[in-house]
Amino acid sequence: MVNNEPFVQLLKQTLDRGEAKAIALSIELKADWTLLDEREGRKVAKSLGLNVTGILGILLRAKQLDELESLQPVIDDLVNKAGFRVAPELLAQILSQ
């Protein structure tokens, strides 16, 4: 639960509620990483000095650690079942790693 509700309200002027709370909570907890996928939320979080990763970053790390055999089926499920959007250029870059 976020303690600094006024900060959340300030962030909500440019971000959605979930992103605002994620950023505020990351700051309160002094989190090592903040999980955000939307471009604007990532931009704001980075401007506040937070380390940011997204779902693709987590999946890539899981693949590098051999916790995940292949990225393609997982990404396909995200796109087809969860409505996840990813730029084709970014997808190509991720899959080439």
Summary of the structure (lengths in Angstrom):
residues: 97
radius of gyration: 15.0
end to end distance: 36.1
largest distance: 43.4
contacts: 246
relative contact order: 0.11
helix: 62%
strand: 4%
